[in-house]
Amino acid sequence: MKVRTGIKWAAAVMLMVVLCFSVTVAVKGYGLYREAIDSVSLEDKVASIRAKENYTTFDQLPEIYVDAVLSVEDHRFYNHPGIDVIAIGRAVFNDIKAGSFVEGGSTVTQQLAKNMYFSQEKELVRKAAEVLVAFDLERNYSKNEILELYVNTIYYGNGYYCVKDASNGYFGKEPEDMTDYESTLLAGIPNAPSCYAPTVSQELAARRQQQVLDRLVKCGYFTEERALETMAVGSSR
């Protein structure tokens, strides 16, 4: 009986510790969020991104490129409110199992929020602030606008910080003119530009592209045949 009572007390103490920690993170996260928004409003941040010389609009993106990005980055993008509870749960489980941050679970909206206001470090307070900005983005902009802003703020390696610079730099063409092969190659780079940029390693870039194609097939955007044909283009170069 005493053992059971001790276990219950220990569990209660652990629960209180977790709750206190969560409240602390939430309060500090809100403070960081307010500091960011008060420093530069969301509207001003968006306007500055759209004012870039090489800004690319959503209708200038090939459909396959959009499908490829969402397949590997956020396949429930059009169905969540800015955060993906399923992805977060999976990430937390994997992080606990590994004993470190190995998976983020961030949506495209969260990644955009991070690119607009915060550092790239995986830190809980920053993540909390990032979620609040993501909710603001979802309230004020359409899904297509969010995705459009996202591809204009992510790093593609080789000094390219938007999709137009990357497509021009890697392929010598505008985003709307990218082929299936080029679109799927480019979609995989932002996950780890220092590894997957074709100027760094063509072998690793091809491996990542294969992962993108596998996701396209799994999500129903590509047939196996189309995926094989796309990769065959690369092997013939």
TIKE-535871 format. One record per atom (N, C-alpha, C): residue in one letter; x, y, z. Coordinates in steps of 0.05 Angstrom, whole numbers, padded with zeros to 5 digits, always signed. Example, Ala and Ser with C-alpha at 12.3 -4.5 7.8 and 13.67 -1.06 7.14 Angstrom:
residues 2
A+00264-00114+00156
A+00246-00090+00156
A+00264-00066+00156
S+00257-00045+00142
S+00273-00021+00143
S+00258+00001+00157
//
This chain:
residues 237
M+00017-00024+00000
M+00000+00000+00000
M+00017+00025+00000
K+00039+00025+00018
K+00057+00048+00019
K+00071+00053-00008
V+00078+00031-00021
V+00091+00033-00047
V+00074+00047-00068
R+00048+00038-00068
R+00029+00050-00087
R+00025+00080-00081
T+00023+00086-00055
T+00019+00114-00048
T+00043+00131-00056
G+00067+00119-00053
G+00092+00133-00061
G+00092+00138-00091
I+00084+00118-00106
I+00083+00121-00135
I+00064+00143-00144
K+00041+00143-00130
K+00021+00164-00137
K+00031+00192-00131
W+00045+00195-00108
W+00056+00220-00101
W+00078+00229-00121
A+00094+00210-00128
A+00116+00216-00147
A+00104+00225-00174
A+00083+00210-00183
A+00070+00217-00208
A+00057+00245-00206
A+00045+00251-00183
A+00033+00278-00179
A+00054+00300-00180
V+00077+00295-00167
V+00098+00314-00167
V+00109+00319-00195
M+00113+00297-00210
M+00122+00299-00238
M+00103+00315-00255
L+00077+00310-00251
L+00056+00324-00266
L+00057+00354-00260
M+00061+00361-00235
M+00063+00389-00227
M+00087+00402-00239
V+00109+00388-00239
V+00134+00398-00251
V+00130+00404-00281
V+00117+00385-00295
V+00112+00388-00323
V+00094+00411-00329
L+00073+00414-00312
L+00054+00435-00316
L+00067+00463-00311
C+00083+00464-00290
C+00097+00489-00284
C+00116+00497-00306
F+00130+00476-00316
F+00149+00481-00338
F+00134+00490-00363
S+00112+00478-00369
S+00096+00485-00393
S+00086+00514-00391
V+00076+00521-00367
V+00066+00548-00362
V+00089+00569-00366
T+00112+00562-00355
T+00135+00580-00357
T+00143+00584-00387
V+00144+00562-00402
V+00151+00564-00430
V+00130+00580-00445
A+00104+00576-00439
A+00083+00591-00452
A+00084+00621-00447
V+00089+00628-00421
V+00091+00656-00413
V+00115+00669-00427
K+00138+00656-00426
K+00162+00667-00439
K+00158+00669-00469
G+00145+00648-00480
G+00141+00648-00509
G+00123+00671-00517
Y+00102+00676-00501
Y+00085+00699-00508
Y+00100+00725-00506
G+00118+00727-00486
G+00134+00751-00484
G+00152+00755-00508
L+00164+00734-00518
L+00181+00735-00542
L+00165+00742-00566
Y+00141+00731-00568
Y+00122+00736-00590
Y+00115+00766-00591
R+00107+00777-00567
R+00099+00805-00566
R+00123+00823-00573
E+00146+00816-00564
E+00170+00832-00570
E+00175+00832-00600
A+00172+00810-00613
A+00176+00808-00642
A+00156+00824-00657
I+00130+00820-00651
I+00109+00834-00665
I+00109+00864-00660
D+00115+00872-00636
D+00116+00900-00629
D+00140+00914-00643
S+00161+00898-00648
S+00185+00909-00661
S+00179+00915-00690
V+00168+00896-00704
V+00160+00899-00732
V+00134+00884-00736
S+00113+00898-00744
S+00087+00885-00747
S+00087+00864-00769
L+00068+00846-00767
L+00066+00824-00786
L+00062+00836-00814
E+00045+00856-00816
E+00039+00869-00842
E+00064+00881-00854
D+00081+00893-00838
D+00105+00905-00848
D+00125+00884-00857
K+00126+00862-00842
K+00144+00840-00849
K+00136+00828-00876
V+00111+00823-00879
V+00101+00812-00905
V+00106+00831-00927
A+00101+00857-00923
A+00106+00877-00944
A+00135+00878-00952
S+00153+00875-00933
S+00182+00876-00940
S+00190+00851-00956
I+00177+00828-00951
I+00183+00804-00967
I+00173+00808-00995
R+00149+00817-00997
R+00136+00821-01024
R+00150+00842-01040
A+00165+00860-01027
A+00178+00882-01042
A+00205+00873-01054
K+00213+00848-01048
K+00239+00838-01059
K+00238+00837-01089
E+00260+00844-01102
E+00262+00845-01131
E+00254+00819-01144
N+00263+00797-01133
N+00259+00770-01145
N+00236+00755-01132
Y+00216+00769-01121
Y+00193+00757-01109
Y+00177+00741-01130
T+00169+00717-01122
T+00153+00700-01140
T+00125+00696-01129
T+00105+00700-01145
T+00077+00697-01136
T+00069+00667-01139
F+00048+00660-01125
F+00039+00632-01125
F+00032+00622-01153
D+00020+00639-01169
D+00012+00630-01196
D+00036+00626-01215
Q+00060+00634-01206
Q+00084+00630-01222
Q+00099+00604-01214
L+00088+00590-01195
L+00100+00565-01186
L+00088+00541-01200
P+00105+00523-01211
P+00094+00499-01224
P+00078+00483-01204
E+00056+00471-01212
E+00040+00455-01194
E+00056+00432-01181
I+00073+00420-01197
I+00089+00398-01187
I+00108+00407-01165
Y+00118+00432-01168
Y+00136+00442-01148
Y+00121+00446-01121
V+00097+00457-01123
V+00080+00461-01099
V+00074+00434-01086
D+00066+00414-01102
D+00060+00388-01092
D+00085+00375-01079
A+00108+00379-01091
A+00133+00367-01081
A+00140+00380-01054
V+00138+00406-01052
V+00144+00420-01027
V+00126+00410-01004
L+00100+00409-01010
L+00081+00401-00989
L+00084+00372-00982
S+00091+00355-01001
S+00094+00327-00996
S+00116+00321-00975
V+00138+00336-00977
V+00160+00331-00959
V+00160+00349-00934
E+00147+00372-00936
E+00148+00391-00914
E+00123+00392-00896
D+00100+00388-00909
D+00075+00393-00894
D+00051+00383-00910
H+00047+00356-00911
H+00026+00346-00930
H-00002+00351-00920
R-00006+00360-00895
R-00033+00367-00885
R-00036+00398-00885
F-00019+00412-00899
F-00019+00441-00899
F-00046+00454-00902
Y-00062+00445-00921
Y-00087+00457-00927
Y-00109+00449-00907
N-00103+00432-00888
N-00123+00423-00869
N-00118+00429-00840
H-00095+00443-00834
H-00089+00449-00806
H-00090+00479-00802
P-00093+00488-00776
P-00096+00517-00770
P-00069+00531-00766
G-00047+00519-00774
G-00021+00532-00770
G-00002+00513-00756
I-00013+00495-00740
I+00003+00474-00727
I-00009+00447-00734
D+00007+00426-00736
D-00002+00399-00742
D+00002+00382-00717
V-00020+00377-00703
V-00018+00363-00677
V-00007+00335-00681
I-00014+00322-00703
I-00004+00295-00709
I+00027+00295-00712
A+00036+00314-00728
A+00065+00317-00732
A+00080+00324-00707
I+00068+00341-00690
I+00080+00349-00665
I+00082+00325-00646
G+00061+00309-00645
G+00061+00285-00628
G+00083+00266-00636
R+00085+00262-00662
R+00106+00244-00673
R+00133+00254-00667
A+00137+00280-00670
A+00163+00293-00665
A+00171+00290-00635
V+00152+00296-00617
V+00157+00294-00589
V+00165+00265-00581
F+00151+00246-00592
F+00157+00218-00586
F+00185+00211-00595
N+00192+00219-00620
N+00219+00213-00630
N+00241+00228-00616
D+00235+00253-00607
D+00255+00269-00592
D+00260+00256-00565
I+00238+00247-00551
I+00241+00234-00525
I+00257+00208-00528
K+00251+00193-00549
K+00265+00168-00553
K+00294+00172-00559
A+00300+00194-00573
A+00328+00199-00580
A+00343+00214-00558
G+00328+00227-00540
G+00340+00243-00519
G+00351+00269-00528
S+00342+00278-00551
S+00350+00304-00562
S+00331+00313-00583
F+00334+00338-00593
F+00317+00348-00615
F+00326+00335-00641
V+00311+00315-00651
V+00318+00303-00676
V+00297+00308-00698
E+00273+00317-00689
E+00251+00322-00707
E+00235+00345-00697
G+00228+00364-00715
G+00215+00388-00706
G+00185+00387-00707
G+00173+00375-00727
G+00144+00375-00729
G+00132+00401-00738
S+00149+00420-00748
S+00139+00446-00756
S+00124+00445-00782
T+00103+00461-00784
T+00088+00464-00809
T+00102+00485-00826
V+00093+00487-00851
V+00103+00508-00869
V+00098+00536-00856
T+00074+00539-00844
T+00067+00564-00831
T+00087+00571-00808
Q+00093+00551-00792
Q+00112+00555-00770
Q+00140+00561-00781
Q+00148+00548-00802
Q+00174+00553-00813
Q+00176+00582-00824
L+00153+00591-00836
L+00152+00618-00846
L+00155+00638-00822
A+00140+00632-00801
A+00141+00649-00777
A+00170+00651-00766
K+00184+00628-00766
K+00211+00627-00757
K+00229+00644-00775
N+00226+00641-00801
N+00243+00655-00820
N+00238+00686-00818
M+00214+00693-00811
M+00207+00722-00810
M+00217+00735-00785
Y+00218+00720-00762
Y+00223+00733-00737
Y+00245+00721-00719
F+00250+00695-00722
F+00266+00682-00701
F+00291+00669-00712
S+00307+00658-00693
S+00331+00644-00701
S+00325+00615-00709
Q+00345+00601-00719
Q+00341+00574-00728
Q+00346+00553-00705
E+00353+00562-00682
E+00358+00544-00660
E+00333+00531-00650
K+00334+00505-00643
K+00311+00490-00633
K+00309+00495-00603
E+00293+00515-00596
E+00290+00523-00568
E+00260+00526-00561
L+00251+00515-00539
L+00223+00513-00533
L+00209+00540-00531
V+00221+00559-00519
V+00209+00586-00517
V+00205+00598-00545
R+00226+00595-00561
R+00223+00605-00589
R+00201+00590-00604
K+00199+00564-00599
K+00178+00548-00613
K+00151+00558-00605
A+00147+00565-00579
A+00121+00575-00570
A+00114+00601-00583
A+00134+00619-00585
A+00130+00645-00599
A+00124+00641-00628
E+00137+00622-00640
E+00134+00615-00668
E+00105+00606-00674
V+00094+00590-00656
V+00066+00581-00659
V+00047+00604-00659
L+00051+00624-00641
L+00033+00647-00640
L+00034+00663-00665
V+00058+00667-00676
V+00060+00681-00702
V+00047+00665-00724
A+00049+00639-00723
A+00037+00621-00743
A+00006+00625-00742
F-00005+00627-00718
F-00034+00631-00716
F-00042+00658-00728
D-00025+00678-00724
D-00030+00705-00735
D-00030+00703-00766
L-00011+00689-00777
L-00009+00686-00806
L-00033+00672-00817
E-00042+00651-00804
E-00065+00636-00813
E-00091+00653-00812
R-00093+00671-00792
R-00116+00688-00790
R-00117+00710-00811
N-00094+00719-00819
N-00092+00743-00837
N-00086+00737-00866
Y-00077+00713-00872
Y-00070+00707-00900
Y-00080+00680-00908
S-00085+00677-00934
S-00094+00651-00945
S-00072+00631-00945
K-00079+00606-00948
K-00059+00585-00949
K-00040+00589-00973
N-00051+00597-00996
N-00033+00601-01019
N-00014+00625-01014
E-00024+00645-01000
E-00007+00668-00994
E+00016+00660-00975
I+00009+00643-00955
I+00029+00634-00936
I+00051+00617-00951
L+00042+00599-00968
L+00061+00583-00983
L+00078+00600-01001
E+00066+00620-01013
E+00080+00638-01031
E+00102+00653-01015
L+00095+00663-00991
L+00115+00676-00974
L+00137+00657-00966
Y+00129+00633-00960
Y+00149+00612-00951
Y+00171+00608-00972
V+00163+00603-00997
V+00183+00597-01017
V+00200+00621-01025
N+00191+00645-01015
N+00207+00669-01020
N+00225+00676-00996
T+00225+00659-00975
T+00241+00665-00951
T+00259+00642-00942
I+00258+00619-00956
I+00274+00596-00948
I+00301+00595-00963
Y+00320+00582-00950
Y+00347+00580-00962
Y+00350+00555-00979
Y+00360+00559-01003
Y+00363+00537-01022
Y+00392+00530-01027
G+00410+00540-01010
G+00438+00535-01014
G+00451+00553-01034
N+00477+00553-01035
N+00492+00568-01055
N+00486+00598-01055
G+00477+00608-01033
G+00471+00637-01031
G+00444+00645-01041
Y+00426+00626-01046
Y+00400+00631-01057
Y+00379+00631-01035
Y+00365+00653-01031
Y+00346+00655-01009
Y+00317+00658-01018
C+00311+00652-01043
C+00283+00651-01052
C+00282+00633-01077
V+00258+00624-01084
V+00255+00604-01105
V+00265+00614-01132
K+00261+00640-01137
K+00269+00650-01163
K+00299+00651-01166
D+00313+00660-01145
D+00342+00660-01146
D+00353+00631-01150
A+00340+00612-01136
A+00349+00584-01137
A+00344+00573-01165
S+00321+00577-01177
S+00315+00566-01203
S+00333+00578-01224
N+00337+00605-01222
N+00355+00618-01241
N+00384+00608-01237
G+00392+00605-01212
G+00420+00598-01207
G+00426+00569-01214
Y+00409+00551-01207
Y+00414+00522-01212
Y+00407+00514-01240
F+00386+00525-01251
F+00376+00515-01277
F+00376+00536-01300
G+00381+00561-01293
G+00382+00582-01313
G+00354+00588-01325
K+00333+00585-01308
K+00306+00590-01318
K+00288+00601-01296
E+00266+00612-01304
E+00246+00623-01284
E+00232+00599-01271
P+00221+00604-01246
P+00207+00582-01232
P+00185+00569-01248
E+00169+00585-01263
E+00146+00574-01278
E+00155+00555-01300
D+00181+00557-01308
D+00190+00540-01330
D+00204+00515-01321
M+00205+00510-01295
M+00219+00486-01284
M+00204+00461-01293
T+00219+00440-01300
T+00208+00414-01307
T+00203+00398-01281
D+00191+00374-01285
D+00187+00356-01262
D+00213+00350-01248
Y+00234+00344-01264
Y+00260+00338-01253
Y+00270+00361-01236
E+00269+00385-01247
E+00280+00408-01233
E+00264+00416-01209
S+00238+00414-01211
S+00220+00420-01189
S+00224+00402-01165
T+00227+00376-01170
T+00230+00357-01148
T+00258+00358-01136
L+00278+00365-01153
L+00305+00369-01142
L+00305+00393-01124
L+00294+00415-01133
L+00294+00440-01117
L+00278+00437-01091
A+00256+00423-01092
A+00239+00420-01068
A+00253+00406-01045
G+00273+00390-01051
G+00286+00375-01030
G+00309+00390-01017
I+00319+00411-01029
I+00343+00424-01019
I+00340+00438-00992
P+00319+00453-00987
P+00317+00468-00962
P+00318+00451-00937
N+00313+00426-00938
N+00315+00409-00914
N+00343+00409-00902
A+00363+00411-00919
A+00391+00412-00910
A+00408+00422-00933
P+00407+00448-00939
P+00421+00460-00962
P+00451+00454-00963
S+00463+00452-00939
S+00492+00447-00939
S+00499+00419-00948
C+00479+00401-00950
C+00483+00374-00959
C+00471+00369-00987
Y+00446+00380-00990
Y+00430+00372-01014
Y+00433+00391-01037
A+00446+00414-01035
A+00450+00431-01058
A+00467+00416-01078
P+00458+00416-01104
P+00473+00401-01124
P+00502+00411-01128
T+00507+00435-01120
T+00534+00446-01122
T+00552+00435-01100
V+00539+00424-01080
V+00554+00412-01057
V+00559+00382-01062
S+00538+00368-01069
S+00540+00339-01074
S+00517+00330-01092
Q+00523+00323-01116
Q+00503+00314-01135
Q+00491+00288-01125
E+00508+00271-01112
E+00498+00245-01103
E+00478+00249-01081
L+00484+00266-01061
L+00465+00271-01039
L+00440+00285-01049
A+00443+00303-01068
A+00420+00317-01080
A+00401+00297-01094
A+00413+00277-01107
A+00397+00257-01121
A+00382+00239-01100
R+00396+00233-01078
R+00383+00216-01058
R+00360+00231-01045
R+00364+00257-01040
R+00342+00273-01029
R+00319+00275-01049
Q+00326+00279-01074
Q+00305+00280-01095
Q+00289+00255-01096
Q+00302+00232-01092
Q+00287+00207-01092
Q+00268+00206-01069
Q+00276+00217-01046
Q+00257+00218-01023
Q+00233+00235-01030
V+00238+00257-01044
V+00216+00275-01052
V+00197+00260-01070
L+00208+00245-01089
L+00191+00230-01108
L+00176+00208-01094
D+00188+00195-01075
D+00175+00174-01059
D+00151+00186-01045
R+00154+00210-01033
R+00132+00223-01019
R+00110+00231-01039
L+00118+00240-01062
L+00097+00248-01082
L+00080+00223-01090
V+00093+00201-01092
V+00079+00176-01098
V+00061+00168-01075
K+00071+00169-01051
K+00056+00162-01027
K+00032+00180-01023
C+00035+00206-01029
C+00014+00225-01025
C-00006+00225-01049
G+00000+00210-01069
G-00019+00207-01092
G-00016+00228-01114
Y+00006+00243-01114
Y+00010+00263-01134
Y+00024+00252-01159
F+00040+00231-01155
F+00055+00218-01177
F+00048+00188-01178
T+00050+00177-01202
T+00050+00148-01204
T+00079+00138-01202
E+00082+00113-01197
E+00110+00102-01196
E+00124+00106-01222
E+00109+00104-01244
E+00121+00107-01271
E+00131+00135-01275
R+00115+00155-01267
R+00124+00183-01270
R+00148+00189-01253
A+00149+00177-01230
A+00172+00181-01212
A+00198+00170-01225
L+00195+00146-01236
L+00218+00133-01249
L+00227+00150-01273
E+00208+00160-01289
E+00215+00176-01312
E+00229+00202-01304
T+00220+00213-01282
T+00232+00238-01272
T+00262+00234-01264
M+00267+00212-01249
M+00295+00207-01241
M+00312+00199-01265
A+00300+00187-01285
A+00315+00178-01309
A+00326+00203-01324
V+00312+00225-01321
V+00322+00250-01334
V+00349+00257-01322
G+00352+00255-01296
G+00377+00261-01283
G+00399+00243-01291
S+00394+00217-01293
S+00415+00198-01299
S+00424+00201-01328
S+00408+00214-01345
S+00416+00217-01373
S+00432+00243-01377
R+00435+00259-01356
R+00450+00284-01359
R+00480+00280-01356
//
